[in-house]
Structures are given as C-alpha cells and as structure tokens.
C-alpha cells in the first residue's frame, strides 16, 4: 500500500512540474511570471486580441499582455512623464524619427532576436536605417511602414479626359492645371491639387521632404555639420509654385479648405498622403471615387519616397514597487520576455518559433499555425514593413502604391522632429507670403535645423 502511495505522490509531482514548466520549458521557479503592457496611439485593442491570446498559449510565463491606446496629440509627453516616474509601459510605439530622443530610455534587442543581416533581410531599407544603430544594435522594430502616395478623384479625372494618374511631377503639374477651375471672382471653383502651402495641407512638410530626397538633398546625420540643403532650392521652388499667383501652375492657396476636407468634398482633384487617411476619407464620403497611385517622381531625380511610421521599443527600466522581492532580476525577465514577444510579433519566424526560458535558459521550438504580422496587417489594413509581406500587398488596389513606396522610402535622423517640422512649415509659409526668397528661406532653415542637430 505504501509503495502505491509513493507512486501516486511521484506522479503528482511530475504532473505539477509539467504544468509549471509552460510549453515544455524546464521549470526553475513557480514564481516566474511576467506581465507586459503595450502603449500606442493608432490601433484599437481588437487589433491585438487574437495575437496576445495565441502568444500566451505558447508562453504561459507571460501571464498577461494588455494594450493601452493614447491620444496622439499628448502621447509623447504622457510617455515621457510615465517613463521618468518608472510607471511606463514595457513595450511602446515611437515614431521612426523619435529614436535619437529615446535612446537613453530603451534597451536594445538581445542577440537571440536577430543579427544585423537578419534584420536587413527581413525589413525594408528605411526600417534598418531608422532602427539599426551605428553600433549595429537593434533599437526597435516595426510591423508596418507607411510612405506617401497620390490620391486622386477618378470622377474629376474622367470629366477632364485624363485617363491615367501622373507618374512624374512634371505630369502632375500639367494635370493639376487642367483640373483647376476658377470662377468669375478669381477664386477656385475646383482645385487641381492640394499642393504648395504649409498649414492647410495635411503632412505638407513630409511632401516637401520627399521632393527634397528625390532632388538629391544630402540629409546628414547628427554627427555631421547639420543639414546640407544642396539641391533643396529646386524642390522648394517646385512645391511652392502651386500656391503662387505668378505661376502658370497656380492651383491652390492658403484660403482653401484643409486638404483632407477639400478632397473628400470633391473640391481638390489630387492630394499626397499616407495610407492611414484612406479610411478617414471613406468614412467622410463613402461615395467618393478614389484612385491611389504611386508617389510621382522627378524625371531627372532620385527615385525615392518619404516614410513616416511607428516602431516597437522596450523600456529600459520599470519601478515594480513592493510587488517583487528582486526588482533587478524581474526587470531582466521583463526585458527578455518583451523582446521575445516582439520577435514573435514582427519577425518572419516561419513554421516554428524558438522560445527561451528566461530563468533556466531552456530552449524549445513551437509550431506556428499563423503569422502574427500578417494577422495584424490584415486586421488594420496597413502596408507591411517586412519584405515578404510587401510582395503580396503590391497587388492590392489600395495598399499596392504604398507597398511600392515602402521599397524606396527613406527618412532622416532628427533630434527634435516636431521642431524640424515647424521650421519646414515656416519656410513654406514665408515664401507663400512673399516674406522670403527660396534661397534666404533655405538658409534660415539650414541654420536652425543645424543648430538643433548639434
């Protein structure tokens, strides 16, 4: 009888050990538990629901993953305040242009996440440019990259007898002029394009940045002498001509409705914007006959686009209060499991994923039936950051132009992106008002942006 009791006890111990080991990991402590909180601004909670639950089935040591959405206008300050107080998230989204200002607040990926080559092979070039440091360490990782494309009103194009959208800026200028109608008072009854001003055009400074990149402006890193706006004058002249009464391509001015409103109202035939605005436009006017085409290029320019997107990073520290006995050890586990989850979420893992027990170091492969990145992109209808997923999206009528743009997209390092954006907007506006010449405005911008970068 005693022998039978011993066998029963032994079996109970074995069952308990397997239950605690999680996914077949070797159990090292019943107290190994990590809770992850993700902060962002664009997505709703349902974008991650299935992904979070599927991952917890693979790795039950992560006992909770939750997402918190913030107002985009206050997010950066809310984030900085929370991180300073040690009450911030474990994983959070930052704009690609924010990396320099957050480097001291985040921790880079471990070697088990990926090496430099693996990262460059997996993602489009701009992601490597933004999130790979000069030390070859990975500071963050995106799920989606967004670049600019041309929105055009098909009905207005048809009425004007224009069969195809412009592929070059030279064609764009011609079409914009053909699509513009003036009334008897000299005001726009219909504008050919929302182009040329700063404050009533959504993402106007990004459009100018794209034109500058295409014109060969050699944006420099903070380690250099600031920005060299060589070749910038041609891009700035081309952009602002559309709001100049002295130009034959005058199609827009500062009195027009905001570009998004003018477009969905049918008062502007073309505008340049990102993929996330498609749903906004359709929500405002579901009957709008929208066409989307790749961003026009200069005939003699450098083929490129401009990227504006978000990437996931991991907070360096967190205040656990009195919840844990060893906060240093718990912080290491938190970082380990945060990056392990991001690998599951963003990388091309194939049919299996390798998970590592943060305490014992036990390594085990688990089968994957779905690709979390693909699940997320399908749910949110966003253009991909991964090369393999872009290949499929290139055939999509809506996402295709943005997928094409992501392949050639670029960005440039900015120590204070909001300040740089304000400087660019002031440059455009000063030319619109006739307060500055193109050359003088560029000179002021070069000095001011250079000062910020130094």
PyMOL commands that set and color helices and strands:
alter all, ss='L'
color gray80, all
select helices_A, chain A and resi 2-21+45-47+49-58+75-84+96-105+116-122+125-131+154-159+169-178+204-214+232-241+259-264+277-284+327-346+372-380+387-393+400-408+417-432+438-453
alter helices_A, ss='H'
color red, helices_A
select strands_A, chain A and resi 34-40+62-69+91-95+106-107+149-153+181-182+188-190+270-273+290-294+305-306+310-315+352-356+363-367+409-410
alter strands_A, ss='S'
color yellow, strands_A
deselect
rebuild
show_as cartoon
